[in-house]
């Protein structure tokens, strides 16, 4: 059974916070990988072509989650990340396509 880490509700996702989270080049690259995946992505360095420490990668995942961009699922000791595309598309139509595309 999996659980999700705390994240803002759809109505609490703020455009300025989302844009601030996506302004970092490492997080933007992470978003592109997550958006291109057809399923949940592992929250581990192997899945992303970024050269940062594990602690820094964890920080980037937290920033994306707390901004409402991603959801993090915890299954035992493993973590998986999924894009909150439906929530972001409803709040800010076209934003993800503009950023990822």
Secondary structure by P-SEA (a helix, b strand, c coil): ccccccccccccccaaaaaaaaccaaaaaaaaaaaacccccccccccccccccaaaaaaaaaaaaaaccbbbbbcccbbbbbbaaaaaaaaccaaaaaaac
